Amino acid sequence: MRTYIYLQILTVNADFTTYNILRLRRGTFLAKEVRIVLVFFISGLYHLAGDYMAYNDTGFGNIKMFFLQSSALIAEDLIQEAAHRVRGRPLGKPNRMWRALGRVYVLLFTSWSWSFWVRPHLHTSYADDLASFGLADLALRIIRAKNK
């Protein structure tokens, strides 16, 4: 329930900006993409505020990471829209192989894009606090070894 409320805060603001301020028509491709960018931008601003409150610094790269996330979704939508226009019908439900490849793609892209936000945190006390957790400790050691 709590996650739903947080997501709703993001989408309500994005909806208001997209449909009331920019006056884009609901259901259009442009409105959908603008809404995606706004949701991720607003989320990035919330995380930027958290970084500022925690470290009195805003240079952790979270806006870049959230922009990359929204860009990936827009790229996926553009590919699906192009396929729809070429084929004359939507792609439909993917089979197991395509779903598995999609999950691998999401994992790889997310891991890469989050590095823009996570790496700067490695040089803060936050990373030391996090290091007491098993998998997080392992991941931090691997990343620190690569950065040396």
C-alpha positions in Angstrom: 0.0 0.0 0.0 2.8 2.4 0.9 4.5 1.9 -2.5 1.2 2.6 -4.3 0.9 5.9 -2.5 4.5 6.9 -3.4 3.9 6.0 -7.1 0.6 7.8 -7.0 2.4 11.0 -5.9 4.6 10.8 -8.9 1.9 10.0 -11.4 -0.6 12.6 -10.2 1.9 15.3 -10.6 3.0 14.0 -14.1 -0.7 13.7 -15.1 -1.5 17.2 -14.0 1.5 18.6 -15.9 0.9 16.5 -19.0 -2.8 17.0 -19.4 -3.7 20.3 -17.6 -0.6 22.4 -18.1 0.8 21.1 -21.4 -2.8 20.2 -22.6 -1.7 17.0 -24.4 -4.5 14.7 -25.3 -4.9 11.5 -23.3 -4.0 8.3 -25.1 -1.6 9.9 -27.6 1.9 8.6 -28.0 3.4 12.0 -27.1 1.4 12.4 -23.9 2.5 8.9 -22.8 6.2 9.7 -23.4 6.0 13.1 -21.7 4.3 11.5 -18.7 7.1 8.9 -18.5 9.8 11.6 -18.6 8.0 13.6 -15.9 7.5 10.6 -13.6 11.1 9.8 -13.7 12.2 13.4 -13.4 10.0 14.0 -10.4 11.3 10.8 -8.8 14.9 12.0 -9.5 14.1 15.3 -7.8 12.8 13.5 -4.7 16.0 11.4 -4.6 18.1 14.5 -5.2 16.5 16.1 -2.2 17.3 13.0 -0.2 20.9 13.2 -1.2 21.1 16.8 -0.3 19.5 16.2 3.1 21.9 13.2 3.8 25.1 14.6 2.4 24.5 18.3 1.8 25.5 17.5 -1.8 23.6 17.1 -5.1 26.4 15.7 -7.3 25.5 12.0 -7.0 24.2 11.6 -10.6 20.7 10.5 -9.7 19.0 12.8 -12.3 21.2 11.3 -15.0 20.2 7.8 -13.8 16.5 8.6 -13.8 16.8 10.2 -17.2 18.5 7.1 -18.6 15.7 5.0 -17.2 13.0 7.1 -18.8 15.0 7.1 -22.1 15.1 3.3 -22.1 11.3 3.1 -21.7 10.9 5.7 -24.5 13.2 3.7 -26.8 11.2 0.5 -26.0 8.0 2.4 -26.9 9.5 3.7 -30.1 10.5 0.2 -31.2 7.1 -1.2 -30.4 5.4 1.6 -32.2 7.6 1.1 -35.3 6.9 -2.6 -35.2 3.2 -2.0 -34.9 3.3 0.3 -38.0 5.4 -2.1 -40.1 3.3 -5.2 -39.2 0.0 -3.4 -39.1 -0.9 -4.9 -35.7 0.6 -4.8 -32.2 3.4 -7.2 -31.3 1.2 -9.2 -28.8 2.3 -11.2 -25.8 5.9 -12.4 -26.0 6.7 -16.0 -25.6 8.9 -17.3 -22.8 12.2 -16.8 -24.6 11.5 -13.1 -25.3 10.3 -12.6 -21.7 13.5 -14.1 -20.4 15.6 -12.0 -22.8 13.6 -8.9 -21.7 14.4 -9.7 -18.0 18.1 -10.0 -18.8 18.0 -6.7 -20.7 16.3 -5.0 -17.9 18.8 -6.4 -15.3 21.8 -5.4 -17.4 20.5 -1.9 -18.3 19.4 -1.2 -14.7 22.8 -2.3 -13.4 24.6 -0.1 -15.9 22.4 3.0 -15.4 22.4 2.7 -11.6 26.1 2.9 -11.6 25.9 6.6 -12.3 24.1 7.1 -9.0 25.7 4.4 -6.9 29.4 4.9 -7.6 29.6 8.4 -6.1 28.1 7.0 -2.9 31.0 4.6 -2.5 33.1 7.4 -1.1 30.6 8.3 1.6 29.9 6.9 5.0 26.6 5.5 3.5 28.7 2.8 1.7 30.4 1.8 4.9 27.0 1.4 6.7 25.7 -0.7 3.8 28.7 -2.9 3.8 27.5 -4.9 6.8 24.9 -6.7 4.6 26.1 -9.8 2.8 25.4 -9.3 -1.0 25.8 -5.5 -0.7 29.2 -6.0 0.9 30.3 -8.3 -1.9 29.0 -5.9 -4.6 30.8 -3.0 -2.9 34.1 -4.9 -2.7 33.9 -5.8 -6.4 33.1 -2.3 -7.5 35.8 -0.8 -5.3 38.3 -3.3 -6.7 37.5 -2.3 -10.3 37.8 1.4 -9.5 41.4 1.0 -8.1 
